[in-house]
Amino acid sequence: MLKNLLTLKDVMTRLQLSRATIYRLIEQGELHPFKIGHSLRFEEQDLTTLIARMKESTPPSH
């Protein structure tokens, strides 16, 4: 399980989003980080779930 934990910087890089956007997703309940000490950590599965939800909610382009 520990190998599947991501830092905020990891999430920003993988999703190619800014820190502010990641925090907005957290506030909206789209991402569910937890703290280890003073650092946020994310489970890789949460990113996979987020991407799948976003794919479903994006209308196809024609």
Phi, psi and omega per residue, in radians:
M1 nan -0.698 -3.072
L2 -1.079 -0.515 -3.140
K3 -1.244 -0.234 3.139
N4 -1.667 0.155 3.128
L5 -1.562 2.408 -3.115
L6 -2.103 2.574 3.044
T7 -1.498 2.983 3.072
L8 -1.019 -0.745 3.140
K9 -1.101 -0.691 3.087
D10 -1.042 -0.800 -3.116
V11 -1.121 -0.757 3.118
M12 -1.027 -0.752 -3.128
T13 -1.192 -0.831 -3.083
R14 -1.136 -0.682 -3.126
L15 -1.589 -0.152 -3.090
Q16 0.943 0.852 3.132
L17 -2.185 2.739 3.132
S18 -1.339 2.883 3.086
R19 -1.019 -0.751 -3.128
A20 -1.069 -0.698 3.136
T21 -1.187 -0.687 3.090
I22 -1.080 -0.784 3.114
Y23 -1.123 -0.601 3.089
R24 -1.128 -0.744 3.097
L25 -1.097 -0.626 3.082
I26 -1.138 -0.830 -3.134
E27 -1.071 -0.605 -3.136
Q28 -1.405 -0.057 3.122
G29 1.411 0.243 3.141
E30 -1.423 -0.516 3.082
L31 -2.142 2.547 -3.056
H32 -2.228 1.407 3.128
P33 -1.355 2.942 2.987
F34 -2.425 2.854 -3.076
K35 -1.781 2.437 2.911
I36 -2.129 1.914 -3.007
G37 1.148 -2.157 3.124
H38 -1.793 0.126 -3.041
S39 -1.886 2.458 3.036
L40 -1.399 2.496 3.042
R41 -2.308 2.607 -3.125
F42 -2.226 2.549 3.043
E43 -1.536 2.408 -3.107
E44 -1.003 -0.620 3.130
Q45 -1.065 -0.589 3.112
D46 -1.105 -0.643 3.103
L47 -1.185 -0.735 3.103
T48 -1.052 -0.753 3.123
T49 -1.131 -0.765 3.122
L50 -1.046 -0.820 -3.131
I51 -1.078 -0.745 3.126
A52 -1.082 -0.748 3.119
R53 -1.104 -0.732 -3.123
M54 -1.171 -0.634 3.093
K55 -1.103 -0.713 -3.137
E56 -1.173 -0.604 -3.068
S57 -1.531 -0.135 3.130
T58 -1.552 2.125 3.127
P59 -1.169 2.509 3.128
P60 -1.174 2.532 3.120
S61 -1.667 2.332 3.140
H62 -2.114 nan nan
